[in-house]
């Protein structure tokens, strides 16, 4: 009996503070968990434990069992697996477990039915069959036998009473059972009593110090070095991890788990590896981690197999080895581990190996065959089909995949299916596509679909553009920037750091949108963000070829006419082109043709990239090839099959121009409409295509679409006007003049010159000096100060009559005064010039000089020269040649030719 052991047990230094029996005369005080350093024994270990079978294997073995005779397994293993089935689903597996318990004495003569009564009662309780226990008298029988039975039975009897399962028994009786079980050596009873003492509860008949009780409980758990020791010491590890009765100590918990692992327990080895993976409260040791992780994986622990595969995949703490990664993932997948199959699919998807694509498709199909297959799998299968066979050839197959994903509420599948439905001409497809987009918006908060809804009504409606509905969604989408970010867009954010669009740019970048990543890095660089942030986003950029291409496009926008900067942009395009990036190839080809066509080597590179993209049905590549390398009709004939199978909208528009059959032209244009990115450029391309096809009504529809994209963009209004001017009908000519007016009033100089020429041509149908003057009044009144001056100077030279009428009808002084008051340096300068020209006296001269100085301080070189003249002649200030020279030198450094000439004159006079 434990009572005898307790009386003779030696003291443990630092753990047992007093004698073995400690009488407690008063109520105990609540205490913290006890700090006990109970470590594994230092013995030569060998593999004595029997590894627990995976749950799937346990279930398969016993579900397929004939229930007649037990399989040839050790009795204690059968008992352990019965307990495992009970933990998994006691109600489902109740008949199987009952039969296992019933037959155990047949293979172990030392076991009597009474010995298994505790297991049977526990099964009933877990399965919720308490009433059956009460009705058949099993509980009364158990309690009667328990009082004279094993400590395990006493412990269970106490639990049944204390947890309220048996209401007619009292707590004092239960605690007496617990005390007797503890004296009988039951470790669970020992720990329960120690916990009650630590919680401040006094238990009648029990006065053992909690430290000693816990120590002896752990000692009982260790017991003999037999095949069941690993299960027992795992309990010790759990107690040190939980910290309920002993002070939490992960280092000691890890030591016991290592002890169990060294005895052959793969599950314990996996827990050791997890401790070191998490490195929480222990010193991480990668060598220990890998040793036990591999041991666990090689002993069939599924989670360990998946983690070891991931370790080999990443290559952070071991040499990267994708073959080993694949091997261990496959081991876990064979055991039914879903997450490993997902990881394996991703491994194949990112691999460059020759057979990776085939394996990737196989893994995705395995995932798709699961009863609870994730929706994203079908989206990937659909996109793989499109990538392999082209959009048009794979249309039906891709549609089925996307439908399966959408049925599982996968957002990518829903969005792609919406695009497919909107691209189809059948009855109901358009409405289905709209409903899918609305579902994404309403159910998932995908605000980006508002732009898709606008585009659908504008460019994909079967009966032509629905402008009113498109405008509704366009207004709803305001404040939601699209995927494209220009240098001007980003510069606007730089100068207004509190602009909410900055958050949208950052959000898009964080969501992995390539153009947003490029734009956000450009933004960080522009505001001189700290180096660490820039380095982080440079890393993200380098991992996305399309983001690299987008950054190169921003570099090109900012390059202007600087050939060196253009070359830097080209180098970036070229570095991304082989990663590969379709956008980079097109960008490189276009830039080479426009700026580096004299370089034979670069020209050959451009042709290579463009032909590669053309073979995939890229319409932009076809158009570029047709400008330099072959006649358009020849390019069409070379890539006709690619256009048919996988041609994009631009490819279809390109093809429509070079086929003679009207029906085929119509087919290509319908394809273009279904695929096109709804934008100004695509609408204009469609309009031109229908003009060529001599279908003015459809051309007009697309011109209307283009006009919706022209608000606040004068140059677009002018481009549309130029297109309308090719229409033979009077309506086309009227629309052209109307849009030229819109463009000119918005500040488009080319539109302004077109209208001035038309309105001042006395032989033309549009001649009207009144219209010309009215136009220029509107232009001048809305223009900034620098544009006012240039417009007036140009108008005085080219259309003097209009200029004179204009001056008679506008208050130029007020215009410049408003501009000066706003802080515009050109407005200050021009207003000052008017003050001097009007001979307002000394006060006006002083005011003019002050305005010149303010404009000069803002970097206006012409104001610097005028200020120097005032200093030289003492106009509005005291004469000062040094000051005059100072301002002339500043203007000269800014490139002022007049300043240089005046400095030369001053130098000559001095000499």
ZAPAGU-204467 format. One record per residue (C-alpha): residue in three letters; x, y, z. Coordinates in steps of 0.5 Angstrom, whole numbers, padded with zeros to 4 digits, always signed. Example, Ala and Ser with C-alpha at 12.3 -4.5 7.8 and 13.67 -1.06 7.14 Angstrom:
<atoms>
ALA+0025-0009+0016/SER+0027-0002+0014/
</atoms>
This chain:
<atoms>
UNK+0000+0000+0000/UNK+0002+0007-0001/UNK+0001+0009+0006/UNK+0007+0004+0008/UNK+0011+0007+0002/UNK+0010+0014+0004/UNK+0012+0013+0011/UNK+0019+0010+0008/UNK+0020+0015+0002/UNK+0026+0019+0002/UNK+0026+0026+0002/UNK+0027+0030-0004/UNK+0031+0036-0003/UNK+0028+0043-0005/UNK+0021+0039-0006/UNK+0019+0036+0001/UNK+0019+0041+0006/UNK+0017+0037+0012/UNK+0016+0030+0015/UNK+0012+0025+0011/UNK+0006+0026+0015/UNK+0004+0033+0016/UNK-0002+0034+0021/UNK-0007+0040+0019/UNK-0010+0042+0025/UNK-0014+0048+0022/UNK-0017+0050+0015/UNK-0011+0050+0009/UNK-0010+0057+0006/UNK-0010+0057-0002/UNK-0003+0056-0005/UNK+0000+0057-0011/UNK+0002+0051-0015/UNK+0008+0047-0012/UNK+0015+0048-0015/UNK+0018+0041-0016/UNK+0024+0039-0020/UNK+0022+0032-0022/UNK+0026+0030-0027/UNK+0026+0023-0032/UNK+0031+0018-0029/UNK+0038+0017-0032/UNK+0037+0010-0035/UNK+0040+0007-0041/UNK+0034+0008-0046/UNK+0031+0003-0051/UNK+0025+0003-0055/UNK+0020+0000-0051/UNK+0014+0004-0053/UNK+0009+0002-0058/UNK+0007+0007-0062/UNK+0000+0010-0062/UNK-0003+0008-0069/UNK-0006+0014-0073/UNK-0014+0016-0072/UNK-0015+0014-0079/UNK-0012+0007-0078/UNK-0015+0006-0071/UNK-0022+0007-0074/UNK-0021+0003-0080/UNK-0019-0003-0076/UNK-0025-0003-0072/UNK-0030-0001-0076/UNK-0028-0007-0081/UNK-0028-0012-0075/UNK-0032-0018-0075/UNK-0034-0017-0068/UNK-0033-0024-0067/UNK-0026-0025-0064/UNK-0021-0020-0063/UNK-0015-0019-0067/UNK-0008-0021-0065/UNK-0006-0015-0061/UNK-0003-0014-0054/UNK-0009-0013-0050/UNK-0007-0007-0047/UNK-0006-0004-0054/UNK-0014-0006-0055/UNK-0016-0003-0049/UNK-0012+0003-0051/UNK-0015+0004-0058/UNK-0022+0003-0055/UNK-0021+0009-0050/UNK-0018+0012-0057/UNK-0025+0011-0060/UNK-0029+0013-0054/UNK-0025+0020-0054/UNK-0026+0021-0062/UNK-0034+0019-0062/UNK-0037+0015-0056/UNK-0044+0015-0059/UNK-0042+0013-0066/UNK-0037+0007-0064/UNK-0041+0005-0057/UNK-0043-0002-0060/UNK-0036-0003-0062/UNK-0032-0001-0056/UNK-0037-0005-0052/UNK-0036-0011-0056/UNK-0028-0010-0055/UNK-0029-0009-0047/UNK-0033-0016-0047/UNK-0028-0020-0051/UNK-0022-0017-0047/UNK-0022-0023-0042/UNK-0022-0028-0048/UNK-0015-0026-0050/UNK-0012-0024-0043/UNK-0014-0029-0037/UNK-0012-0025-0032/UNK-0017-0020-0033/UNK-0024-0021-0030/UNK-0030-0017-0033/UNK-0030-0014-0026/UNK-0023-0011-0028/UNK-0026-0008-0034/UNK-0032-0005-0030/UNK-0029+0002-0030/UNK-0028+0002-0037/UNK-0035+0000-0039/UNK-0038+0005-0034/UNK-0034+0011-0037/UNK-0036+0009-0044/UNK-0043+0009-0042/UNK-0042+0016-0039/UNK-0038+0019-0045/UNK-0044+0016-0049/UNK-0049+0020-0045/UNK-0053+0013-0043/UNK-0053+0015-0036/UNK-0060+0013-0035/UNK-0059+0006-0038/UNK-0053+0005-0033/UNK-0058+0007-0027/UNK-0064+0002-0030/UNK-0060-0004-0030/UNK-0057-0003-0023/UNK-0050-0003-0026/UNK-0048+0004-0022/UNK-0050+0001-0015/UNK-0047-0006-0017/UNK-0040-0002-0019/UNK-0041+0002-0012/UNK-0042-0004-0008/UNK-0036-0007-0011/UNK-0031-0001-0011/UNK-0031+0000-0004/UNK-0027-0007-0004/UNK-0024-0006-0010/UNK-0018-0003-0014/UNK-0016+0004-0013/UNK-0018+0006-0020/UNK-0025+0004-0018/UNK-0025+0008-0012/UNK-0022+0014-0016/UNK-0028+0013-0021/UNK-0033+0012-0016/UNK-0031+0019-0013/UNK-0031+0022-0020/UNK-0038+0020-0021/UNK-0040+0023-0014/UNK-0036+0029-0015/UNK-0039+0031-0022/UNK-0046+0030-0020/UNK-0047+0024-0024/UNK-0049+0020-0018/UNK-0054+0025-0014/UNK-0055+0020-0008/UNK-0048+0020-0006/UNK-0045+0025-0001/UNK-0039+0029-0002/UNK-0036+0026+0004/UNK-0036+0019+0002/UNK-0033+0021-0005/UNK-0027+0024-0001/UNK-0026+0018+0003/UNK-0026+0014-0004/UNK-0021+0019-0006/UNK-0017+0018+0000/UNK-0017+0011+0000/UNK-0015+0011-0008/UNK-0009+0015-0006/UNK-0007+0011-0001/UNK-0007+0005-0006/UNK-0003+0009-0010/UNK-0007+0012-0015/UNK-0004+0017-0019/UNK-0010+0021-0021/UNK-0013+0021-0014/UNK-0006+0023-0011/UNK-0006+0029-0016/UNK-0014+0031-0014/UNK-0012+0031-0007/UNK-0006+0035-0008/UNK-0010+0040-0012/UNK-0016+0041-0007/UNK-0011+0042-0001/UNK-0007+0048-0006/UNK-0014+0051-0007/UNK-0015+0051+0001/UNK-0019+0045+0002/UNK-0018+0041+0008/UNK-0020+0033+0006/UNK-0022+0029+0012/UNK-0017+0023+0013/UNK-0012+0026+0008/UNK-0006+0030+0011/UNK+0000+0029+0006/UNK+0004+0035+0004/UNK+0002+0037-0003/UNK+0009+0037-0005/UNK+0010+0030-0003/UNK+0003+0027-0006/UNK+0005+0030-0013/UNK+0012+0027-0012/UNK+0009+0020-0011/UNK+0004+0021-0016/UNK+0009+0022-0021/UNK+0013+0016-0019/UNK+0007+0012-0019/UNK+0006+0014-0026/UNK+0013+0012-0028/UNK+0013+0005-0025/UNK+0016+0000-0029/UNK+0020+0001-0036/UNK+0015-0003-0040/UNK+0011-0002-0046/UNK+0006+0003-0043/UNK+0011+0007-0040/UNK+0010+0013-0045/UNK+0003+0014-0044/UNK+0004+0015-0037/UNK+0010+0019-0037/UNK+0006+0024-0042/UNK+0001+0025-0036/UNK+0007+0028-0032/UNK+0009+0032-0038/UNK+0002+0035-0039/UNK+0002+0037-0032/UNK+0008+0041-0032/UNK+0005+0044-0038/UNK-0001+0046-0035/UNK+0001+0048-0029/UNK-0005+0047-0025/UNK-0002+0043-0019/UNK+0006+0044-0020/UNK+0009+0050-0023/UNK+0009+0051-0030/UNK+0016+0049-0033/UNK+0016+0047-0040/UNK+0023+0045-0040/UNK+0022+0040-0035/UNK+0015+0038-0039/UNK+0020+0038-0045/UNK+0025+0033-0041/UNK+0019+0028-0040/UNK+0017+0028-0047/UNK+0024+0027-0050/UNK+0025+0021-0045/UNK+0018+0018-0048/UNK+0021+0020-0055/UNK+0027+0016-0053/UNK+0023+0010-0051/UNK+0020+0010-0058/UNK+0014+0014-0057/UNK+0013+0018-0064/UNK+0008+0023-0061/UNK+0012+0025-0056/UNK+0018+0026-0061/UNK+0013+0031-0065/UNK+0011+0035-0058/UNK+0018+0036-0057/UNK+0019+0038-0064/UNK+0013+0043-0063/UNK+0016+0046-0057/UNK+0023+0048-0061/UNK+0019+0050-0067/UNK+0015+0055-0062/UNK+0021+0056-0058/UNK+0016+0058-0052/UNK+0020+0058-0045/UNK+0025+0054-0047/UNK+0032+0055-0051/UNK+0031+0053-0058/UNK+0035+0048-0061/UNK+0035+0046-0068/UNK+0039+0040-0068/UNK+0034+0037-0063/UNK+0028+0040-0067/UNK+0030+0036-0073/UNK+0032+0030-0069/UNK+0025+0029-0066/UNK+0021+0032-0072/UNK+0024+0027-0076/UNK+0024+0021-0071/UNK+0016+0023-0071/UNK+0015+0023-0078/UNK+0019+0017-0079/UNK+0014+0014-0074/UNK+0008+0016-0078/UNK+0006+0022-0074/UNK+0002+0025-0079/UNK+0003+0032-0077/UNK+0010+0031-0076/UNK+0011+0029-0083/UNK+0007+0035-0086/UNK+0012+0040-0082/UNK+0018+0036-0084/UNK+0016+0037-0091/UNK+0015+0044-0090/UNK+0022+0045-0087/UNK+0025+0042-0093/UNK+0021+0046-0097/UNK+0023+0053-0094/UNK+0030+0051-0093/UNK+0031+0055-0087/UNK+0034+0051-0082/UNK+0036+0045-0087/UNK+0038+0045-0094/UNK+0033+0046-0098/UNK+0031+0039-0101/UNK+0024+0039-0105/UNK+0025+0031-0106/UNK+0024+0030-0099/UNK+0019+0035-0098/UNK+0015+0032-0103/UNK+0016+0025-0100/UNK+0014+0027-0093/UNK+0008+0031-0096/UNK+0006+0025-0100/UNK+0007+0020-0093/UNK+0002+0025-0090/UNK-0003+0025-0096/UNK-0003+0018-0096/UNK-0006+0018-0089/UNK-0011+0023-0091/UNK-0008+0029-0088/UNK-0012+0035-0092/UNK-0007+0041-0090/UNK-0001+0037-0093/UNK-0005+0036-0100/UNK-0006+0043-0100/UNK+0001+0044-0099/UNK+0003+0039-0104/UNK-0001+0042-0109/UNK+0002+0049-0107/UNK+0009+0046-0108/UNK+0008+0043-0115/UNK+0005+0050-0117/UNK+0011+0054-0115/UNK+0016+0049-0118/UNK+0020+0049-0124/UNK+0021+0042-0125/UNK+0019+0039-0131/UNK+0013+0034-0129/UNK+0011+0040-0124/UNK+0005+0042-0128/UNK+0002+0035-0129/UNK+0003+0033-0121/UNK+0000+0040-0119/UNK-0006+0038-0123/UNK-0006+0031-0120/UNK-0006+0034-0113/UNK-0011+0039-0115/UNK-0016+0034-0117/UNK-0015+0030-0111/UNK-0017+0036-0107/UNK-0023+0037-0112/UNK-0025+0030-0111/UNK-0026+0031-0103/UNK-0033+0031-0100/UNK-0031+0038-0097/UNK-0027+0040-0103/UNK-0025+0048-0102/UNK-0027+0052-0107/UNK-0021+0055-0109/UNK-0019+0049-0112/UNK-0024+0049-0118/UNK-0022+0056-0119/UNK-0014+0054-0120/UNK-0017+0048-0124/UNK-0021+0053-0129/UNK-0015+0058-0130/UNK-0010+0052-0131/UNK-0015+0050-0137/UNK-0015+0057-0140/UNK-0008+0057-0139/UNK-0007+0051-0143/UNK-0012+0051-0148/UNK-0014+0058-0149/UNK-0020+0062-0146/UNK-0024+0060-0152/UNK-0022+0053-0153/UNK-0023+0052-0145/UNK-0029+0056-0144/UNK-0034+0050-0143/UNK-0029+0047-0138/UNK-0027+0053-0134/UNK-0034+0055-0134/UNK-0036+0048-0130/UNK-0030+0049-0125/UNK-0032+0056-0124/UNK-0039+0054-0122/UNK-0037+0048-0117/UNK-0032+0054-0114/UNK-0038+0059-0114/UNK-0043+0053-0111/UNK-0038+0053-0105/UNK-0038+0061-0104/UNK-0031+0062-0107/UNK-0030+0069-0108/UNK-0025+0068-0114/UNK-0029+0063-0117/UNK-0035+0067-0116/UNK-0032+0073-0119/UNK-0029+0069-0125/UNK-0035+0066-0127/UNK-0039+0073-0127/UNK-0034+0075-0132/UNK-0035+0069-0136/UNK-0043+0070-0136/UNK-0042+0077-0138/UNK-0038+0075-0144/UNK-0043+0070-0146/UNK-0049+0072-0151/UNK-0054+0066-0149/UNK-0060+0068-0145/UNK-0060+0070-0138/UNK-0052+0070-0138/UNK-0052+0077-0137/UNK-0057+0077-0131/UNK-0053+0072-0128/UNK-0046+0075-0128/UNK-0049+0081-0125/UNK-0052+0077-0119/UNK-0046+0074-0118/UNK-0042+0081-0117/UNK-0048+0083-0113/UNK-0047+0077-0108/UNK-0040+0079-0108/UNK-0041+0086-0106/UNK-0047+0084-0101/UNK-0045+0078-0098/UNK-0037+0079-0098/UNK-0036+0087-0098/UNK-0032+0086-0104/UNK-0033+0094-0106/UNK-0028+0093-0112/UNK-0034+0089-0115/UNK-0038+0096-0116/UNK-0033+0098-0122/UNK-0034+0091-0125/UNK-0042+0093-0124/UNK-0040+0099-0128/UNK-0036+0096-0133/UNK-0042+0091-0134/UNK-0047+0096-0135/UNK-0043+0100-0140/UNK-0039+0095-0144/UNK-0042+0088-0143/UNK-0050+0089-0143/UNK-0053+0085-0149/UNK-0057+0091-0152/UNK-0052+0096-0152/UNK-0049+0101-0146/UNK-0054+0102-0140/UNK-0051+0109-0139/UNK-0056+0111-0133/UNK-0054+0104-0129/UNK-0047+0105-0131/UNK-0047+0112-0128/UNK-0050+0109-0121/UNK-0045+0104-0120/UNK-0039+0109-0122/UNK-0041+0114-0117/UNK-0042+0109-0112/UNK-0035+0107-0114/UNK-0032+0114-0113/UNK-0026+0113-0108/UNK-0024+0106-0110/UNK-0018+0107-0114/UNK-0017+0102-0120/UNK-0011+0098-0120/UNK-0008+0103-0125/UNK-0004+0108-0121/UNK+0000+0113-0125/UNK+0006+0118-0123/UNK+0001+0124-0123/UNK-0004+0120-0119/UNK+0002+0118-0114/UNK+0005+0125-0114/UNK-0002+0128-0112/UNK-0002+0123-0106/UNK+0005+0126-0104/UNK+0003+0133-0104/UNK-0003+0131-0100/UNK-0001+0126-0095/UNK-0008+0126-0091/UNK-0011+0123-0098/UNK-0015+0117-0096/UNK-0013+0115-0103/UNK-0006+0113-0100/UNK-0010+0108-0095/UNK-0013+0105-0102/UNK-0006+0104-0105/UNK-0003+0101-0099/UNK-0009+0096-0098/UNK-0008+0094-0106/UNK-0001+0093-0105/UNK-0002+0089-0098/UNK-0007+0085-0102/UNK-0001+0083-0107/UNK-0004+0087-0113/UNK+0002+0088-0118/UNK+0001+0095-0120/UNK-0001+0097-0113/UNK+0006+0094-0110/UNK+0009+0098-0115/UNK+0005+0105-0114/UNK+0006+0104-0106/UNK+0014+0103-0107/UNK+0014+0109-0112/UNK+0010+0113-0106/UNK+0015+0111-0101/UNK+0021+0113-0105/UNK+0018+0120-0106/UNK+0016+0121-0099/UNK+0023+0119-0097/UNK+0020+0114-0092/UNK+0025+0110-0088/UNK+0030+0105-0091/UNK+0027+0099-0088/UNK+0020+0100-0091/UNK+0023+0102-0097/UNK+0027+0095-0097/UNK+0021+0091-0095/UNK+0017+0093-0101/UNK+0023+0093-0106/UNK+0023+0085-0103/UNK+0016+0085-0105/UNK+0017+0088-0112/UNK+0022+0083-0113/UNK+0018+0077-0112/UNK+0013+0079-0117/UNK+0015+0080-0124/UNK+0008+0084-0126/UNK+0010+0089-0120/UNK+0017+0089-0123/UNK+0014+0091-0130/UNK+0009+0096-0127/UNK+0015+0099-0123/UNK+0018+0100-0130/UNK+0012+0103-0133/UNK+0012+0108-0127/UNK+0020+0110-0129/UNK+0018+0111-0136/UNK+0012+0115-0135/UNK+0017+0120-0130/UNK+0023+0119-0136/UNK+0020+0124-0140/UNK+0025+0125-0146/UNK+0031+0123-0142/UNK+0034+0118-0146/UNK+0038+0115-0140/UNK+0032+0115-0136/UNK+0028+0111-0141/UNK+0034+0106-0142/UNK+0034+0105-0134/UNK+0026+0103-0135/UNK+0028+0099-0141/UNK+0033+0095-0137/UNK+0028+0094-0131/UNK+0023+0091-0137/UNK+0028+0087-0139/UNK+0030+0084-0133/UNK+0022+0082-0131/UNK+0021+0079-0138/UNK+0024+0073-0137/UNK+0022+0072-0130/UNK+0017+0071-0134/UNK+0012+0077-0134/UNK+0007+0078-0140/UNK+0007+0086-0138/UNK+0014+0087-0138/UNK+0015+0083-0145/UNK+0010+0088-0148/UNK+0013+0094-0144/UNK+0020+0092-0147/UNK+0018+0091-0154/UNK+0014+0098-0154/UNK+0019+0102-0151/UNK+0025+0099-0156/UNK+0020+0100-0162/UNK+0019+0108-0160/UNK+0026+0110-0157/UNK+0031+0104-0159/UNK+0029+0102-0166/UNK+0036+0104-0168/UNK+0040+0098-0164/UNK+0039+0092-0168/UNK+0040+0087-0162/UNK+0035+0091-0158/UNK+0030+0090-0164/UNK+0031+0083-0164/UNK+0030+0082-0157/UNK+0023+0086-0158/UNK+0021+0082-0164/UNK+0023+0075-0160/UNK+0018+0078-0154/UNK+0013+0080-0158/UNK+0012+0074-0162/UNK+0012+0070-0156/UNK+0006+0074-0153/UNK+0003+0074-0160/UNK+0003+0066-0160/UNK-0001+0067-0154/UNK-0006+0071-0157/UNK-0004+0078-0154/UNK-0007+0083-0158/UNK-0002+0089-0156/UNK+0004+0084-0159/UNK+0000+0083-0165/UNK-0001+0091-0166/UNK+0006+0092-0165/UNK+0009+0087-0169/UNK+0005+0090-0175/UNK+0008+0097-0174/UNK+0015+0094-0175/UNK+0016+0087-0177/UNK+0011+0085-0182/UNK+0005+0087-0186/UNK-0002+0087-0181/UNK-0005+0082-0186/UNK+0001+0078-0185/UNK+0001+0078-0178/UNK-0006+0076-0177/UNK-0005+0070-0182/UNK+0001+0068-0178/UNK-0002+0068-0171/UNK-0010+0066-0173/UNK-0010+0060-0169/UNK-0007+0063-0163/UNK-0013+0069-0164/UNK-0018+0064-0165/UNK-0016+0059-0159/UNK-0014+0065-0154/UNK-0014+0072-0157/UNK-0016+0077-0152/UNK-0020+0083-0154/UNK-0014+0087-0157/UNK-0013+0081-0161/UNK-0020+0080-0163/UNK-0021+0088-0166/UNK-0014+0087-0169/UNK-0017+0081-0173/UNK-0023+0084-0175/UNK-0020+0089-0179/UNK-0016+0084-0183/UNK-0022+0079-0185/UNK-0026+0080-0191/UNK-0032+0076-0189/UNK-0037+0081-0185/UNK-0040+0075-0181/UNK-0033+0073-0178/UNK-0032+0081-0177/UNK-0038+0081-0173/UNK-0036+0075-0169/UNK-0029+0078-0167/UNK-0032+0084-0165/UNK-0037+0080-0160/UNK-0031+0077-0157/UNK-0027+0083-0156/UNK-0033+0086-0153/UNK-0034+0080-0148/UNK-0027+0080-0146/UNK-0025+0088-0147/UNK-0023+0092-0141/UNK-0028+0097-0140/UNK-0024+0103-0141/UNK-0023+0109-0146/UNK-0018+0106-0150/UNK-0022+0100-0151/UNK-0029+0103-0153/UNK-0025+0108-0158/UNK-0022+0102-0161/UNK-0029+0098-0162/UNK-0032+0105-0164/UNK-0027+0105-0170/UNK-0028+0098-0171/UNK-0035+0099-0172/UNK-0034+0105-0177/UNK-0030+0101-0181/UNK-0035+0096-0181/UNK-0040+0101-0183/UNK-0045+0100-0177/UNK-0045+0107-0175/UNK-0050+0106-0169/UNK-0046+0101-0166/UNK-0040+0106-0167/UNK-0044+0111-0164/UNK-0046+0107-0158/UNK-0038+0106-0156/UNK-0037+0113-0157/UNK-0042+0114-0152/UNK-0038+0109-0147/UNK-0032+0113-0149/UNK-0035+0120-0147/UNK-0037+0117-0140/UNK-0029+0116-0139/UNK-0028+0123-0141/UNK-0030+0127-0136/UNK-0025+0132-0133/UNK-0020+0129-0138/UNK-0020+0134-0144/UNK-0015+0130-0148/UNK-0020+0125-0149/UNK-0026+0129-0151/UNK-0021+0132-0156/UNK-0019+0125-0159/UNK-0027+0123-0159/UNK-0028+0129-0163/UNK-0023+0127-0168/UNK-0026+0121-0169/UNK-0033+0124-0169/UNK-0030+0128-0175/UNK-0029+0122-0179/UNK-0037+0121-0179/UNK-0040+0123-0185/UNK-0047+0125-0182/UNK-0048+0132-0180/UNK-0049+0129-0173/UNK-0042+0126-0173/UNK-0040+0133-0174/UNK-0044+0137-0169/UNK-0041+0132-0164/UNK-0034+0133-0166/UNK-0035+0141-0165/UNK-0039+0140-0158/UNK-0033+0135-0156/UNK-0028+0140-0159/UNK-0031+0146-0154/UNK-0031+0141-0148/UNK-0023+0139-0149/UNK-0021+0147-0151/UNK-0025+0149-0145/UNK-0022+0144-0140/UNK-0015+0147-0143/UNK-0013+0142-0149/UNK-0009+0147-0153/UNK-0010+0142-0159/UNK-0017+0143-0159/UNK-0017+0150-0158/UNK-0013+0151-0164/UNK-0017+0147-0168/UNK-0023+0151-0166/UNK-0020+0158-0167/UNK-0018+0155-0174/UNK-0025+0153-0175/UNK-0028+0159-0172/UNK-0024+0164-0176/UNK-0024+0161-0183/UNK-0028+0166-0187/UNK-0029+0160-0192/UNK-0031+0155-0187/UNK-0038+0153-0185/UNK-0036+0154-0178/UNK-0034+0161-0178/UNK-0036+0165-0172/UNK-0031+0171-0169/UNK-0036+0171-0164/UNK-0036+0164-0162/UNK-0028+0164-0162/UNK-0028+0170-0157/UNK-0033+0167-0153/UNK-0029+0161-0153/UNK-0022+0164-0151/UNK-0026+0168-0146/UNK-0028+0162-0142/UNK-0021+0159-0143/UNK-0017+0165-0140/UNK-0022+0166-0134/UNK-0021+0158-0132/UNK-0014+0158-0134/UNK-0008+0159-0129/UNK-0004+0165-0129/UNK+0002+0162-0133/UNK-0003+0159-0138/UNK-0006+0166-0139/UNK+0000+0169-0141/UNK+0002+0164-0146/UNK-0005+0164-0149/UNK-0005+0171-0150/UNK+0001+0172-0153/UNK+0000+0166-0158/UNK-0007+0169-0159/UNK-0004+0176-0160/UNK+0000+0173-0166/UNK-0004+0168-0169/UNK-0011+0171-0169/UNK-0011+0179-0167/UNK-0018+0180-0168/UNK-0020+0175-0163/UNK-0015+0178-0159/UNK-0017+0185-0159/UNK-0024+0183-0158/UNK-0022+0179-0152/UNK-0018+0184-0148/UNK-0025+0189-0149/UNK-0029+0184-0146/UNK-0025+0181-0140/UNK-0022+0184-0134/UNK-0015+0182-0134/UNK-0012+0185-0128/UNK-0017+0182-0124/UNK-0015+0175-0127/UNK-0008+0176-0125/UNK-0010+0179-0118/UNK-0014+0173-0116/UNK-0008+0169-0119/UNK-0003+0173-0115/UNK-0007+0173-0108/UNK-0007+0165-0109/UNK+0001+0165-0109/UNK+0002+0163-0116/UNK+0009+0166-0118/UNK+0007+0167-0125/UNK+0000+0171-0123/UNK+0005+0175-0118/UNK+0009+0177-0124/UNK+0004+0179-0129/UNK+0000+0183-0124/UNK+0006+0187-0122/UNK+0007+0188-0129/UNK+0000+0191-0130/UNK+0001+0195-0124/UNK+0008+0198-0127/UNK+0004+0199-0134/UNK-0001+0203-0131/UNK+0003+0208-0128/UNK+0000+0208-0121/UNK+0006+0212-0118/UNK+0011+0210-0113/UNK+0006+0206-0109/UNK+0004+0202-0115/UNK+0012+0201-0116/UNK+0013+0199-0109/UNK+0008+0194-0109/UNK+0010+0191-0116/UNK+0017+0190-0114/UNK+0015+0187-0108/UNK+0011+0182-0112/UNK+0017+0181-0116/UNK+0021+0179-0110/UNK+0015+0174-0108/UNK+0015+0171-0115/UNK+0023+0171-0115/UNK+0023+0167-0108/UNK+0018+0162-0111/UNK+0023+0160-0117/UNK+0020+0164-0123/UNK+0027+0166-0127/UNK+0023+0172-0131/UNK+0021+0175-0124/UNK+0028+0175-0122/UNK+0030+0179-0128/UNK+0025+0184-0127/UNK+0026+0185-0120/UNK+0034+0186-0122/UNK+0032+0191-0127/UNK+0028+0195-0121/UNK+0034+0194-0117/UNK+0038+0197-0122/UNK+0034+0203-0124/UNK+0031+0204-0117/UNK+0024+0203-0119/UNK+0019+0202-0113/UNK+0026+0201-0108/UNK+0033+0204-0107/UNK+0037+0203-0113/UNK+0042+0197-0111/UNK+0047+0194-0117/UNK+0049+0188-0112/UNK+0042+0186-0111/UNK+0041+0187-0118/UNK+0047+0183-0120/UNK+0045+0177-0115/UNK+0038+0176-0118/UNK+0041+0176-0125/UNK+0046+0171-0123/UNK+0040+0167-0120/UNK+0036+0167-0126/UNK+0042+0165-0130/UNK+0043+0159-0126/UNK+0036+0157-0128/UNK+0037+0158-0135/UNK+0035+0165-0137/UNK+0038+0167-0143/UNK+0036+0175-0142/UNK+0040+0174-0135/UNK+0046+0172-0138/UNK+0046+0178-0143/UNK+0045+0183-0138/UNK+0050+0180-0133/UNK+0055+0181-0139/UNK+0053+0188-0140/UNK+0054+0189-0133/UNK+0061+0186-0133/UNK+0063+0190-0140/UNK+0061+0197-0136/UNK+0065+0195-0130/UNK+0071+0194-0134/
</atoms>
